[in-house]
Amino acid sequence: MISIGTNDFLENYYTMPGRSSRYNIQQYQDFLIGIAGNFIRQLYALGARKISLGGLPPMGCLPLERTTNLFGQNNCVERYNAVSLEFNGKLDKLISTLNKELPQLKMVFSNPYNPLLSIIKQPSSYGFEVSSVACCATGMFEMGYACNRNDMFTCTDANKYVFWDSFHPTEKTSHIIADFLLKNVLTQFL
C-alpha cells in the first residue's frame, strides 16, 4: 500500500512559500501525480504487480486545520477538502492509466476520504465522542513526538476520539478505515 499527499500539501505547499509561488494548486497536484506515476513504474520494474494507492483524507477536517480556521468558526476548511477531492480524482485517473499501460498490473485506489469524513461528521455512529479535537494535549496543535500517553494533558481514553494528535487518527479510527478498505477495495486482489 502506498500513501501520498497529505504532508505534501499541508506541511509543504501551504506552509513553504517557495512551493506556492512556484506552482498553483493544480500544477502542484500534477507535479505530485508525476512523481507517484514514476515511483509506481519503478516498483513495477522491480516486480510489483498488486498495488494499493491511498488517496487524501478530508485534509480540511484535521484538528490542526480546524483550529487555524478562526474565521470559519473552527469548522472544516472546505478549500482544503476540495483539493483533496480533486487530487483523489487525479490519482484515480493515474491508476486507470497505469493499469492499461503496464501489463499484469493490478492497482486499486484505497480512498480514505469518504470513510473518514463520515466518521468525523457522525462520530457517535462509530462509537466516538469527539471528532473536532484530538486526544493529545490540547488536541488542537500538538502532533508527533509531542504526543504520548504520559503527558498529563493527554486524554485518558483515546477510543473516544477520532484523532490521536492534530494530524493523525487514533488506532480505533485507523482500524475502522482499514476494515472498510479491506472489505470494499482490497478484495479485488483475491
C-alpha positions as CSV (number, residue, x, y, z in Angstrom):
1,M,0.0,0.0,0.0
2,I,1.3,3.4,-1.0
3,S,0.1,6.7,0.6
4,I,0.8,10.1,-0.9
5,G,-0.1,13.7,-0.4
6,T,-1.3,14.9,3.0
7,N,2.1,16.1,4.2
8,D,3.0,17.3,0.6
9,F,0.1,19.7,0.8
10,L,-0.3,20.7,4.5
11,E,3.4,20.6,5.5
12,N,4.9,21.7,2.2
13,Y,2.7,23.5,-0.3
14,Y,0.6,25.6,2.1
15,T,3.4,26.3,4.6
16,M,6.5,26.8,2.5
17,P,6.3,30.0,0.4
18,G,8.6,28.5,-2.3
19,R,6.1,25.9,-3.4
20,S,3.0,28.0,-3.7
21,S,4.9,30.8,-5.5
22,R,6.3,28.2,-8.0
23,Y,3.1,26.2,-8.6
24,N,-0.6,26.9,-8.5
25,I,-2.5,24.2,-6.7
26,Q,-3.4,22.3,-9.9
27,Q,0.2,22.4,-11.1
28,Y,1.4,21.1,-7.7
29,Q,-1.1,18.3,-7.9
30,D,0.1,17.3,-11.4
31,F,3.7,17.5,-10.1
32,L,2.9,15.0,-7.3
33,I,0.9,12.8,-9.7
34,G,4.0,12.7,-11.9
35,I,6.2,11.6,-9.0
36,A,3.7,9.0,-8.0
37,G,3.4,7.6,-11.5
38,N,7.2,7.3,-11.8
39,F,7.5,5.7,-8.4
40,I,4.9,3.1,-9.3
41,R,6.6,2.4,-12.6
42,Q,9.8,1.8,-10.7
43,L,8.0,-0.6,-8.3
44,Y,6.5,-2.4,-11.4
45,A,10.0,-2.7,-12.9
46,L,11.1,-4.4,-9.7
47,G,8.3,-6.9,-9.9
48,A,5.4,-5.4,-8.1
49,R,2.1,-6.4,-9.6
50,K,-0.5,-5.7,-6.9
51,I,-0.5,-2.2,-5.6
52,S,-3.0,-0.2,-3.5
53,L,-2.6,3.5,-3.7
54,G,-4.1,5.5,-0.9
55,G,-5.6,9.0,-1.5
56,L,-6.0,12.0,0.6
57,P,-8.3,12.3,3.6
58,P,-10.5,15.3,4.1
59,M,-7.5,17.4,5.0
60,G,-9.5,20.5,5.9
61,C,-11.2,18.5,8.7
62,L,-8.0,17.6,10.6
63,P,-7.9,19.2,14.0
64,L,-4.9,21.4,13.2
65,E,-6.7,22.8,10.2
66,R,-9.9,23.3,12.0
67,T,-8.1,25.1,14.9
68,T,-6.4,27.5,12.5
69,N,-9.7,28.2,10.7
70,L,-10.6,31.0,13.0
71,F,-12.8,32.9,10.6
72,G,-14.6,29.7,9.7
73,Q,-15.6,29.2,13.3
74,N,-13.2,26.3,13.5
75,N,-15.2,24.2,11.1
76,C,-13.6,22.2,8.3
77,V,-11.5,24.2,5.8
78,E,-13.6,23.4,2.7
79,R,-11.0,24.6,0.2
80,Y,-8.5,22.0,1.5
81,N,-11.2,19.3,1.2
82,A,-11.8,20.4,-2.4
83,V,-8.1,20.0,-3.0
84,S,-8.3,16.5,-1.5
85,L,-11.2,15.6,-3.8
86,E,-9.5,17.0,-6.9
87,F,-6.2,15.3,-6.1
88,N,-8.0,12.0,-5.4
89,G,-9.7,12.3,-8.8
90,K,-6.3,12.7,-10.5
91,L,-5.0,9.6,-8.5
92,D,-7.9,7.6,-9.8
93,K,-7.1,8.6,-13.4
94,L,-3.5,7.7,-12.8
95,I,-4.4,4.3,-11.6
96,S,-6.6,3.7,-14.6
97,T,-3.8,4.8,-16.9
98,L,-1.2,2.6,-15.3
99,N,-3.5,-0.4,-15.2
100,K,-3.8,-0.1,-19.0
101,E,-0.1,0.8,-19.6
102,L,1.5,-1.9,-17.5
103,P,0.6,-5.5,-18.4
104,Q,-0.3,-7.7,-15.3
105,L,-0.5,-4.6,-13.0
106,K,-3.5,-4.7,-10.7
107,M,-3.6,-1.4,-8.9
108,V,-6.6,-0.3,-6.8
109,F,-7.5,3.0,-5.2
110,S,-7.8,2.8,-1.4
111,N,-9.6,6.1,-0.9
112,P,-9.9,7.1,2.8
113,Y,-11.8,10.4,2.1
114,N,-15.4,9.3,2.5
115,P,-15.0,6.8,5.3
116,L,-13.0,9.3,7.4
117,L,-15.4,12.2,6.6
118,S,-18.3,10.0,7.7
119,I,-16.6,9.3,11.0
120,I,-15.8,13.0,11.5
121,K,-19.3,14.2,10.7
122,Q,-21.1,11.4,12.6
123,P,-18.7,10.3,15.4
124,S,-21.3,8.7,17.6
125,S,-22.4,6.3,14.8
126,Y,-18.9,4.8,15.1
127,G,-18.6,4.8,18.9
128,F,-16.7,8.1,19.2
129,E,-17.5,11.1,21.4
130,V,-15.0,13.7,20.0
131,S,-14.1,14.5,16.4
132,S,-13.2,18.2,16.4
133,V,-10.1,18.0,18.6
134,A,-7.5,15.3,19.3
135,C,-6.8,13.2,22.3
136,C,-3.2,14.6,22.8
137,A,-2.7,17.6,25.0
138,T,-5.0,20.5,23.9
139,G,-6.0,18.4,20.8
140,M,-5.5,21.4,18.6
141,F,-1.9,21.8,17.6
142,E,0.3,19.1,19.0
143,M,1.4,16.2,16.9
144,G,4.1,13.5,16.6
145,Y,6.7,13.3,19.4
146,A,4.9,16.0,21.4
147,C,2.1,13.4,22.0
148,N,2.4,10.5,24.3
149,R,0.3,8.7,26.9
150,N,2.4,10.0,29.7
151,D,1.6,13.7,29.0
152,M,-0.6,14.9,31.8
153,F,-2.9,16.7,29.3
154,T,-3.4,13.6,27.1
155,C,-6.9,12.2,27.3
156,T,-7.4,9.0,29.4
157,D,-9.3,7.1,26.7
158,A,-8.2,7.6,23.1
159,N,-11.0,5.3,21.9
160,K,-13.4,8.2,22.4
161,Y,-11.5,10.4,19.9
162,V,-11.3,10.2,16.2
163,F,-7.8,11.8,16.2
164,W,-4.8,10.9,18.3
165,D,-3.0,14.1,17.6
166,S,-3.9,17.2,15.5
167,F,-2.9,15.3,12.3
168,H,-3.3,11.6,12.8
169,P,-6.2,9.3,13.5
170,T,-6.4,7.1,16.6
171,E,-5.8,3.4,16.3
172,K,-9.6,2.9,16.5
173,T,-10.2,5.2,13.6
174,S,-7.5,3.6,11.6
175,H,-8.9,0.2,12.3
176,I,-12.4,1.3,11.1
177,I,-11.0,2.7,7.8
178,A,-8.7,-0.3,7.3
179,D,-11.7,-2.7,7.7
180,F,-13.7,-0.6,5.2
181,L,-10.9,-0.7,2.7
182,L,-10.3,-4.4,3.2
183,K,-14.0,-5.2,2.6
184,N,-14.7,-2.8,-0.2
185,V,-11.4,-2.3,-2.1
186,L,-8.7,-4.8,-1.3
187,T,-10.9,-7.8,-2.0
188,Q,-10.2,-7.0,-5.7
189,F,-6.8,-8.7,-5.2
190,L,-8.4,-12.0,-4.4
